[in-house]
Amino acid sequence: MVANRGPLAGIRIVEIDAIGPVPLAATLLADMGADLVRVARPPSAGPAAWDDVGGAILHRGRTVTFLNLKDPDDRDALLALIDVADGLIEGFRPGVMERLGIGPDVCLARNPRLVYGRMTGWGQSGPLAMRAGHDINYISLTGVLHAIGDGASPPPVPLNMVGDYGGGAMFLIAGMLAGILSAKRTGEGQVVDACITDGVAALMGLFYAWQPSGLWTDAPASNLLDGAAPFYRCYACADGGHVAVGSLEPQFFAQLVSGLGLADRGYDQNDRTGWPAMQADFEAVFRTRTRDEWAARFFDTDACVTPVLSMAEAPGHPHNASRKSFVEQDGIVQPAPAPRFGGEQGAIGAPVPVAVADAIERWRAR
């Protein structure tokens, strides 16, 4: 059976099968002990929206039941499950759940304590609300994509960590937990409108705060944290590997230049006119040793120099291995549940198919 222990044990959430932020949010909630039932379309209803949503990991820790939401009987079965749930999360475009007869008004009328989480890219309102989009579109509209890269070439295509997962899944989780806490206190549920562009804009708070004072400009690769500073960027090494340097504070910067054998240069860390020459020096020195040689040299320092590891290498790094940041489940190496708690920890459970009637009976018995 699916593990059901951790700080969210006893919280019951219906997950309407989706791609992008929804399955990650559901996985993390399940890792923390929430009891989730993923409602997926049966094979007889046609192909899924995407062949592989990462289900080997992103469907872990919860039961799954198969319902055709266009079928009245299956819809009624879903509503019966929602009747005994604490929350629901879905990722359709605005209006789809309403057309299926399982919109917020219907569900909250049946279960006033329900927290109804809606995950979209553009939100439930606005000129783009009904339009398609993906991570790259959402971060382009919030100033993030423009700030990435060297400014000379088109912005690089990042992984979908910032939009889908940072601005989407994390804010959906925060909204659901806040809504469930409120419902426990007041007895009243509500709708959570989790919008990726809203979330990403919130993540940009530091940089918008820096703009009026001139600490951040709109020119890419000209700021402290976008690769312009020689002490906050990546460098190539002798073997073609790379190291990441994040020596922002003066005491850390001092350890960096000492470790590079450049302490006699007398750098003024914050003199931007000297940054090009400083970067050239750093580039030349880092190319004299391999990535792992530099990693070993700086391992026991506060210079903030770390190797740039591949996904295959990361689980074996001594720090990750010591913390058991990655685990192997069903032959697949995958991230361990996070965050960790001083009390009962969450755990990984294998996905288990279940009939919807059995899921309803299990939840009603609590």
URCORVEN-V940254 format. One record per helix or strand. SS is the DSSP state (H for helix, E for strand). FROM is the first residue (numbers start at 1). TO is the last residue. Records with the same first field share a line. If there is no record, write none. Layout:
SS: FROM-TO, FROM-TO
This chain:
E: 12-16, 35-40, 63-66, 87-90, 115-120, 190-195, 232-236, 242-246, 305-307, 326-329, 332-335, 352-353
H: 21-31, 43-45, 55-58, 72-83, 96-99, 104-110, 135-140, 145-147, 161-186, 196-203, 205-211, 250-259, 263-265, 272-286, 291-298, 311-314, 318-323, 356-364
